[in-house]
Amino acid sequence: MPLPCISVDAVEERAVCPIIPEVTTAPDILARFLERLKAGIVVMKHGRGGKPHKRTFAFNSESNSLSYSPTKKRVAAASIFLREVLEIRQGHQTKVFKRSGHPNRSQFAFSLVRRNGHTLDIEVQSESELQLWIQGIAYLVRQAKELYDEDPTRIRLLELWLTADHDNNMRLNFKETMQMLRELNIVIDRSIVKMKFNQFDRDKSGELVFSEFTHFYKYLVERPEIKVLFERYALQNSDFLGMRELTKFMHEEQGENGWTDADSQRAILRLNGNNTIRPALTVAQFTDFLAEPTTNSWWNPIHLTVYQNMDLPIHNYFWASSHNTYLAGDQLVSESTVDMYKKILLKGCRCIELDCWDGQDGEPIIYHGHTRTTRIYFKDVIFAIRDTAFVASPYPVSLSLEVHTNLDQQRKMAEYMCTIFGDLLAESIAFSNPPPNPLDHTPNKLKNKILVKAKMCVPKEPDTDSLDEINNPEHASSLTTMPSPPPQEEEEDDDFSDRGNDNVEIEFQKPKKLRTNKKGVAPALSAIVYLRSLHMENPTKSKEKGNFWEISSFAENKLFAMIRQGSLEFAEANKRMNTRVYPKGTRINSDNYDPQPAWNVGSQAVALNYQTNDFPMRLNDAKFTQNGGCGYLLKPTYLRVPDHPYNQYGPKRLLIVDLFTGSNLPKASRSKKGRIINAYVKLFITGCEQDTTDVPFRTNVVEENGFNPIWNKEFQFPIHAFELAILTLRVVDKDPAMDEEIAEASIPIESLRTGYHCVPLNDIVTSEIFENSSLFCRFRLQEFPT
C-alpha cells in the first residue's frame, strides 16, 4: 500500500480564525491512534520542490509538537508546535496540493495551516484513516492550546529551548546559548553570560537541561522597574508578595476594584504551580503575572466579548467592511480567489463586495472589471459565503453587489442566492406594507442572516411575481423588466473615473434627471435585496427622508468633499440611513485611505482592502477587536441619536502614558542576524479632529539594545471623543539611512485598562504577534483639568 503523503509548503494563505473541528471519535479509538502517533507513523513527506521522502512523524507530549526524523535539521526546524495550528483544512485546498496533484484522491487529503502561513499537507489512503488523522490532530491542537493558556511562560520557554538546541541532544551548551541571545536581540557581556551559565549549570555538565535553562532565562529577563514596583507592595522584609498584598496592588494601581482575595489566591496558585506551602509570588512570578496575556491584558476583558447593546437597528452600528473582497493583491493584474472571501469572513468582516460580470458560458463571474485580474465564478463564491459567513460571528453579513450582468445572469445570481443560502437569506423589506419596524432589524434579530445590498426595481404595485423568475425561468420573459429606479447608486466601476475634482458642487437630483442602467434590474434580483442602494447627493434631504434599509456608496474623495461641505449634515444623515465608503480607483496597489474621518461622521460601512496590511487596515483591526470581534460596533450617542449634536462628545479626559521599558524587541525585518536595534517609540492618537495627533510623540533613542531599553518617559493626550480615539505605540529602529518601523500595538481608548501592563507587539508587516516582545507601560485616565 502506498504511504500517506505529507508536504510542508512555504508561506501559504493564513487562516485568520481558528477552524478546528469538534472531536467526536470514540475515546478508545482515538487513544489507540494517539498511541500509534506517539510511537511514530511512517509517511511520505514532500518538500517545497515536491520530491517525496520517507519520514517517521511522532507526537512529542512534552513539547506538544509533531516532529519528523531522520533529518539533518535541528529539532525545532523539524517540528510543528501544535498550538500554532489555526486550521485543519480538508481536501486539496492549498498551493502544495494544487501544484502536486493527485486530484483523484483529494477526498482523502487534509492540511494543517499554521499561524505563520506554512502548511503541512497530508494525504492518506482511506476515509477512515483520514478521519482518524483529523480527529487526532484536532484533539492534540485543542489540548496544546489549553496547556498554553494554563502556563504560557513555560510553553514559550520550552519552545525557545528546543529552537536553540542545534545539535538535537536536548541540552544547551554555551555556544548555543550565546547564539540564542544574539537571535533574541539580547546584548550582554560574554563574561557575565558565562558566569551565570556556570551558576545555573547545577550538574556542572557544561550544558543546561530545561529546568536549568528556565532559571537562567528568568535571570536574564529580570526587570528592575518591576522589581521596584514589587518591593512597594511586598511583605515587609520579605521577597514575597502575598494574597492580600496582590489584592491591594490590583485595587490601588490597576483600578480593578472588583478583584478579590480569592482572585489573588487563584493567580498565586496558578503561577506557583499549585504550591500551597508558600502561597505567595516571587518577583519573577510577579513579572510573569504582569505579562499574562489574559489576567493582566491591557485590553478590558469584557470588551473582548460581545458586551454592547445589539438590539438597535443596524444603522446604529459600525460594520467591519471589505472592498473588492475577491482580490488577493493589486487592483490591475492580481489573482481573484474564492478563498479571500473565506479568509475575510473568518476575520470577522461583516460587509463584503461582489463585482458581478457576464460570464462567457452564461455563468456570472466576479472580477475587477476592465482589468487583467483573474475571474472566479459567482456560484463558487456564494457557496464559500454560506460555509464561512457565521463561523467567526453570528451577526448579519451584507453582500455589496456591484452588478454589471445582463438580465438573464442577474436572474441566475438570484437563483443561486435563494437556493444556496436558503433560510440564511434575509427577506426584502424595502417596499413592504406596512413599513418595517426598525426594532425587528437589529444585529440580534438578524443573526445568521445574509443581507443583499444592490439596486432595486420600484414596483408600481406589490410585486408577487418577481420570485417566480427563479422557480419558473420560462415565465421570466412575460414579466416586466424594470430599469434602475431613481434615485439610486451603484458603486463606481473603479475604472479610475473618480480622479476628477473632489470639490464638485453637490445637490439633490430629481428622479427624472437621473441616468438609468441600460441593462436594468431583473425583478428576481430586486426581490431579494435587503439594503437598497440609493444615490445620495444632498445629506440634508437624506437626514430627513433616509431609511435604515437604504444605503449610499461613496469613493473616499467624494466622501471627504461631502464632509467639507457639511460634516454636520452628513453625520445627521447617517443617523437615519447607511453609507458605505470605499477606496478611490487610483489606489491601484490596493493601499488604503484613513478610515477615521468616515467613522467620525458615522459612516457604517467603511470598506478597506483587507489584503493590504497597512496602518489603516491595522487601525481597523484594532477597532473591530472590540465587542468580541463580532464585526459590529455600537456608534456613540452623538453619531446615532437624531438631533443630538454630533460634535458634542461628552466630558474631556486626559490620558497619561508612562512608557518605562521595552523587552526583547525584534531586529529589523524579523532578522536573526545583523546589528542590534537602535530603538525608540512613537506614540499618537487617531480619533476626532481635535484628538488626532498631528506629530507623534517619541522617546529618545536607546542604541544597540533591543533586550531591555529604558525610556522612563511620560506622555499626555487630551481626549475629547473618548469612544472614537485609538492609541498607537510604534517601535522604530533608528538608522542613518532610513528609520524602519518594526512593531506596533494599537487599542481603542474605550477598551484600555488602566494600571501597569506589558503591551504585546505585532509585526508591522504581517500583524503576527512577536512573542516575548513587549513595552512596559502605565496607563492613567483622568478628568481633564479645567
N, C-alpha and C positions, 0 to 999 in steps of 0.2 A: 504494500500500500504506500503511495507517495506520502511524504511528510507534509504536515501543515507548513504554510509559507508565512514568514514574518518579514516585514521590511520597515526600516526606520528612514523616514524622509527628512529632508531639510525643512526649512520653515514652511509650514502648511498654514492654511487659514486658521484663525484662532477660534476656539469655542468660547464665547463670551458669557455664557450662562451654563453652569454645570448641568449636564444631561446624563445622569447615572441611573440606570433602570432599577426598579424595586427588585429586591431579592425574594423570589417566590419558590425556588427549588427546595425540595425536602432537605432538612438539615443533615441527614445521614448521607445522602447522595453528594451534597455539597462538601461535607467533611472528607469524603473519600477523594474527591477531585483535588481539594486543597492539600491533602497528604501527597498525592502524586506530584503536585506543583512544587511542594517543598523539597521533594526528592529530586526533582528535575524532569522536565519533559523535552525530548529532543525534537526540534523543529528546523525548518529551513529559514534562515534569516537573510533578507535581501538588503544589500547596501543601497546607497543612492544611485549607484551605477546599474543596479538591477541584478547583479550577479548573486546567486544564492549560495549560502554557506550553511553547513550543518552545525547547529549550536544547541547547547543544553540551557534552557531557561529554568530558573528556580526562584522561588519566593523566599526572601530573607525576612523572617519575622522580627529580627532585631531592628532593622532599618526600615521595615515596611516598604521593601523595594523588590522589583524584578531585575535580576541580573543574568547575564549570559556568559558562557565560557565554552571553549577556550578563547582567549583573546589577548592581544598584546596591549590592549588599552588598560588604563588603571580602573579600579573598581567603580568609581563614580561615573566615568565615561561609558561604562558598560552596564549601567544601572538606570532604572527608571523609578524615581520615588513616587509611590502611588498617590500620595496626597496632591501631586501636581496634575493628575489626570482630571480633565474637566468634562470630557465627553467620551462615551463609548458609542461609536458610530457603526451601525450595521450596514453591510453591503459594500460595493466598490465605489466609495464616495470620497476618496482622497486622490491627490495628484499621483501618488505612487501607484495605486490600483488602476487609475485611468491610463497611466503610461504602460504598465507591465501586463495588463490584460487579464486573461482567463475569465472572460465575461460569462462563460457557460457555468461557472461555479460561483458566481457572485453572491448567490443566496447563502453561501457558507462562509462569508467573509465579514470581518469587522475591524475597526481601527480604534486605537486609543489616541485621543488628541490631548496633548499636554499643554500646560499653561504657556510655554514658550512657543507654541505653534508646531513643534515637531510631532510626528506621528509614529506610532508603532502599528504596522499593518499586518494582520493575521488572516490566514485562510486555512480552514480546516476541511475535513473530508465528509462530514455529515451534519445534519441538522441537530442531532443530539449532542455531538461534540461542540458545535457552535454555541448552543445554549449553555453548556457547562462552562465554557470559557467566559461567556458574557456574564453569567450569574456569579461565577467565582471571582472574576476581576471586580465586578460591581461590589461584592461583599468586601473584598480587600480594600478597595478605594474608600468606601464608607468607613471602614474600621480605621484606616490610616488618618482620615480627616478628623475622626472623633478623638484619636490619640493625640493628634497635633493640637486640637482645641484644649485638651486637658493640660498639656505641658509643652507649649510651643518652643520655649527656650531649649529644652533638652533635645527636641527633634531637630531644631536648626543646628545645634552644636554637633549632633551625630552626623548630620548630612555634611557639615563643614569638615569634620574629621575624616569621613570617608573620601571626600573630594581631595583632601590634602595628601592622602595615603597613596603616593605614586607607585610604590613597589608592591602594593597589594598584600602586605603582611599584617594588616590590621593594627599597626603601630605607627607612630610618627617619630622619625629621627630628627635631629637638629636641622639638617639641610631642608627637609620637607617643611619643617615649622617656619624657617626663615622665608621660604618661597611662598608659603601661605600668607604670611604677614605682608609681603610685597604685593600679592594679588589683592589683598583686602585694603590696600592703600594705607597700611599702618607703618609708620616710620618710628622705630625705637632703636636706640643704640644697641649694636650687636652684643656688646659685653653685658648689658642689662638683660637682654633676652636670654643669653647663655646662663647667667646666674639664676634667673627664675626658672629656666628649663631644668637645670640641675636640682633646684629646690623642690620642684613638683615631681621629679623622676624618683618616686619613693623607692623603687626596687633597684635603682642605680643601673638600669639596663642600657642607658643611653637612648632610650625610646620612651614615648608616652603612650600608655594604653588609654582607652576612652575616659575612664574616671580621672586619671591624672591630667589629661588634656582639658577636661571640664574645669578643674581648679585653676589650671594655668591660664586658660582663656578668660575666665571671670576676673582674674587679677588684671589682665590686660585692659579689660573694658570697664574697670572700676572708675567711676566718675566723681571727681572731687566735689562738684557742685551739688550732686545728690547726697553725698556724704554729709555736707553741711546741713542740708535740709533734714536728713535722717537724725542727726545729733540734736537738732532743735526739738524733736518730739520723742526721742528715745528715753527709756527709763534712766533715771539719774545714775551716773557712774556705771553705766551698762552699755554693752554693744548690741542691745536687742530692743526691738520695737514691739511692745505687747499689744493685746487686743484693744484695750481702752485707748492707748496712745494712737493706734491706727485710726480708730473711730474719731478721735479728736482732730487728727490730721485731715480726714475726709470732710469734716464739718467746717473747720476753720480755713483750710487752704483750697479745697476743691469745691466748696459750696454745695456738697452733697448732704443736705440736712436730713434726708430720709435714710441715710446709711446707719446701720445699727451695729451693736456689738456682735450680733450673730453674723452679720455680713463680714465683719473683720475676722471672726473666728474661722469662717469658711475659707476666706482668702489666705489666712496664715496656714491652715492645714494643707491647702492645695499647693502652696509654694514651698511648704516644709516637708512634702512627701508624706502627709498624714502622720507626722511625728507628733504625738501628744505629750511626749516627755518635756519638750521645750516649745510651748505654743507661742512663739514669737518670731519676728523676722530679723535676719542679719541685714547689714547694709547691702550685700549682694542681692538678697531676696527682695529687699525694698526696691532696689534698682529694677529687678525683673517685674515687680508689681507695677511700677510707673510705666514700664514699656509694654505691658499687656495690651494686646490689640482689642480686647473686649472690655474687661473690667475698667481700664483707665484710658479708653479711647478718647481722642479729642472730639469725636462725634458724640452727640447726645444719643444714647442707645435707643431712646423712644423714637427718634427721628429716622432710625434705620428700620422701622416698622411702619405700616400704614396707620398713621396717627391723626390724619386730618379728616375733617368732615367730608365724606364722599357722597352726600345726599343733596347736593345743589346741582342745578342744571349744568351741563357740560361746558357752557361758555364761561363759567366762573373759574376755569382751571387753565393752567399752562399745560400743554401736551408735549411730550418728547417727540420730536418730528424730524423726519428724514427727507432729503431732497435727492431725486434721481437714485432711488434706493438700489436699483439693479447694478449700478456701476461699481467696479472694483478699483478703478483708477481715475484717469483724467476724463474730460468730457468729449474728447475727439476720437481717440483710437483705442481706448481701453476695453476690457472684457466686460460684458454684461453677464451676470450669473444669477441663477436661482438661489444659490447659497447665500448671496448677500442679503436676501430677504430673511432667510433663516437667522443669520448672524445678528442682524439689526433688531429683529423682533426679540431674539433671545437676550438682547442687551436691555430690553425694556421699552424700546421705542413704540409709540402708540399711534403714529401717523406716518404712513409710508406712501411712496409715489409709484404709480404705474403709467409709463408713457406708452400708449397703445397705438399701433400702426397696422395697416393692412399687410397680412402675410400672403406671399405669392401662392401658397397652396390652399388658400381660403381660411387658414388658421390665423387669428390675430396674434401679433408678436409684440414684444417690448424691447425697445432700444432707444438711444438718444437720436432723435430724428435728424436727418441731413448730415450725419457724421459717419465715421467708419467704425463706430463701436459695434460689437457683435450683437446678434439677435438671440432672444430666447422666446419660447412660447408662452403666451398669456396663460394657457391652461396649466402648464407646469408651475408657474408662479402661484396660481390660485391653490393648487394642492399644497405647496410649501407653506403658504399663509395659513391654510387650515390646520396644518400639522404643528405649527410653532407659535401661532398668534398668542396663545394663552398659557404658555409654559412659564415664562418669566413673570407674568402679571395677568390677573383675571379681568382687568379693566378693558373697555372697548378699544378696538383698533380701527382707525379710519383709513380707508383706501382713497388716496387722492388720484383720481383718474384724469389723465390728460388724453383726451380721445381724438384720434385722427383717423379712425377707421370708418369704412363705409357702413351703410345701414345693416347689411347682411352680417358683417363681422361684429357690429355692435350687438345684434341680436344673439350671436353666438357667445359673446362675452357675458351677456346677461344670463344665458342658459347655463354656462359654466359656473357662474357665481351662485345661481339658485340651486343647482344640483350638487355641487361640491361642498358649498358651505352649509346648505340645508338650513336647519334651525339656528345656525350661528348668524345668519344674515338678518340684520335689523330691518323692520318694516319701514317703508317710506312714510313720512308724516307731513311732508311739505304742504300738501293741499287737502289735508284731512278735514272733515267737517263732522263735529265741531272741532275747532283748533286744538292742537295737542296741549296738554298740561305740562309745563316745563318740569315740574317735580316728578313726572313719570320718566324723565330722560336725564337721569343722573348717572355718574360712574357706577354707583352701586346697582341701580336698576338696569344698566346696560352691560353688566358683567357678561363676559363670554359672548359678546355681540360684535359683529363686523359692520361698520358704518361706511356706506359708499358715498363718496363725495364726487359730484360731477354736475354737468349741466342737466337741465330738465326740460321736458315739454310742459307747457302750461295748458292743461285741458280746458276746453270751453265748458265742459260739464264733467261730472265724475266719470273717470275712465275705467271701465270694468274689463276692457278688452286687452289692455297692454300686456299683461302676463300671459295672455292667450298666445302671443307670438312665440313664447318659449315652448308651450305644450303642443301647439299646432302651427309649425312653421309655414305650412301651406296656406294658412289663413292670414299670414302676415301681409301679403300683398293687398288684401282688402282693407287693411287698417290705414288710417291716415297718418302719414309720417309728418311730424310737425317740425318746423325749423327751430333753431335755437331761440329760446324765449328771451326777450328783453325784460329787465336789464340783467345780463349775466356776464360772467367772466370765466375764462379758462386760463390756466397758466400759460404764459407765452411759450413759444416753441423752443426757447433757449437757443435761437439761431443768431444771437448777438444783436437782436433788434432793439435791445434796451440800452444801447450805448449812447443814446442821444442825451439831450439836455434834461437834467434832473429837475429843473425849475419850471417845468411846464405848468401852466395855469390849470387848476383842477376845478371842474364844475360838473354838476349832475346832468346827465344826458337823458332826454326823454326816450322812451322805448322806441318810438317810430324812427329815431335818428340812428339807432344802433345797427351795426352790421350784423348779419347773421351768418352762422356757419353754413357753408354751401352744402355740406353733407347732411346737415340736420341732426336730430337726435331721435334715435329709434325709441318708440314708446315703451318697448320691453326693457330697455336700459333705464329710461326715465323712471319707470315704475318701481325700481329698487333703490333709487337714490334717497339717502337719508339726509346728507348735508348738501343743500342746493347751492351750487356755485353762483355767486351773484356779483355783478360788476358794481363796485362802489367808487364813485368819483367824488362824492361830497360827504365827508364824515358827519356834517351837521344833520343832513337828512337821514343818514343811516342810524344815527343815535336816536332818531325819533321813530323810525319805521323798521329797524332791523329786528330779526327774529333769531332765536337760539339755534334754529336748524338751518340758518343761512351762513355762508362763508365767502369771503372775498380774498383773492390772492394778489400779492404784490411782489415784484422784484425788489431787492433791498434798496436800490437807489430811488425807486418810486415811493417806497415807504418813508425814506428819510426826507424826500421832498414834501410828502404829506405832513410829516411831523413838523417840518419847518413852517408850513403854512398854518398849522394849528394843532399842536400836540394835545391840547385840552379836548378839542372836539373829537380827535381820533380815539383818545382814551375813553371818552364817553360812548362812542360807537361800539367799542369792544365790551361794553357792559351789557349790550343788548344782543350782539351777534358775534360771529367769529371772524378772525382774519388769519391768513397764512402768509408768511414771508419766506422767500427763497433767494438763493444767491443769484446775482446778475449773470447774464450769459457770458460775459467776458472772463469769468473765472474758469478758464479752460483747464487749469491744473487741479481743479476741484478743491482749491483753498476756500476758506470760509470767511464770512463777514462777522463783525462783532454782534452777537445776538442781544447784548444788554439793552441797547436803545429800544428794540422791539418789545422786550419784556417790560421795560419801564413804562410803556404806554398800554400794556395789557394784551398784546397780541398773543393769541392762544398757541398757534402752531408756528413756531419759529424754526423753519426747516434748515438743516445743515447737511453738509456732505460727510456722512459718518465714516467714510473710508479714509478720511484725512485727519490725522491726529494732531492738528494744530491747536493753538491756545483757545480759539473759540469753541472747538469741539471738547477740549478738556474742561473748559468752563461749563459747558452744557452737561458733561458727565458729573461734575461736582454738584451742580444744581439739582439734577434729577436723581442723585443718590438719596436725597430727602424723600420722606414719605414711603420708605421701604423700597425705593427704586421701582415703584409701580408704574411710572410714566405719566402720572398726573400730579400737579401741584396746585393747591388752592391759592388763587390770587389774593393779594392783600385787599382789605376792605375798600381802600381808596381806588382800586382798579376793578371792582366788581359791583359796588352798590351805586345805582344811578343817582346823579346829582351830588354825590359825595366828592368834594374836590380832589382830583386825582393826585395833586402835589401836596396835600396836607397829610404828612406821613406819620405824625404822632410824636411822642417825646424824643428829643435828640439825645443820643448816648455817646459815650466815649469808650472806645476800645483801646486797651493798653496791652501791648505785646512786649514781654520781656524775652528776648532771644539770648539764651545763655551759651549753649554749645551745640556742636554737631557731633555725630557719631558714625564712624565707618562710611564716610561719604565716598561715593564711587569715583573712579577715574573717568576722564573724558572718554566719550564714545564707548562706554562699558568695557574699556580695555583692561586687561590684567597686567599689561606691561606698560612701559613708558613712564614719564615723570609723574610725581605726586601732584595732586590737585592744589592750586592756589585758590582757596575757597573764600567766596563772600556770598551774602544772601540779599536778594531783593525782596521787599515786602510792599504790597499795594492792594488797594480795594477796587473792585469793579462793582458798580451799582448805579444809583441815580446820578444825575449830572453833578450834584453837589458833593457826592461821596466819592466818585471815581478819582483815583489818584492820578494827577497829571504826570508827575515824575516820581517813579518808585523810590521809596526809601531804600537805603542799603547800609550794610555793615562795612567795617573795614576788611581788608584782605588779610587772611592768615595764610602765609606762604608755606608751601610744601607740608601741609598737614591735613590729610583727609580723615585721619583716625579720630582726633578729638579737638578740632579747632574751637577756640574760646573767643566769644564776642562780648557777652555781658552788656547788651545794649537794649535800651527801652525805646519803643516807638508808640506814638499815639495817633489814633484815627477818629475824628468826629464822624458819627454815623447819623444821618437824617432818616433814610429809608431802611430801617432795620431788616425788613423782610426781603429786600432786594439785594443787599450788599453781600459780596463774596470776597473773602480774604485769600490771597495767594502768597506763598513763600516759595521762592525760587533760588536754588543753589546754582552758582555760576563759577566757572573756572576762569580766573584772570590769566590772560595770555597776551604776550607782547604783540602778536599779530592780530588776533581777534578773540574776544571773550567767547566762551562756549557755555551755553545753558545746559546743565546736566540733569537736574532733578527738580521736582516741583510737588507742592501739595496745595490744594485749594479746598475751601469749605465755606458754605453759606454761614454768615454770622449767626443767623437764627438757630443753626444746629450746633454751634460751637459750645463746648463745655468749658467753663472757667476753671482755673487752677493750673497745676503743673502737669504737663503731658509731653510724652515723646511723640513727635509728629512724624508719621511714616512718610517716606518719599517715594515718588513714582518716576520712572524713566520718562523724560520728556518726549522721546521718540516713539516708544511703544506703549506707554502708560502702565507697563508692568511694574509691580512694586519691587523696590530694592530691599530685600530682606536684610535686617540688622542695621539699615541706614535710617537715621532719624535726626531731627532737630529737637533739642530740649528747650521747651518754652513755658512761660507762664502767661495765662490769658486772664484779663480782668475786664468786666463791663460795668460802667458806672453811668449814673445820670449825668448829663453834660452840665458842667458848672455854668451858672448864669452870671 
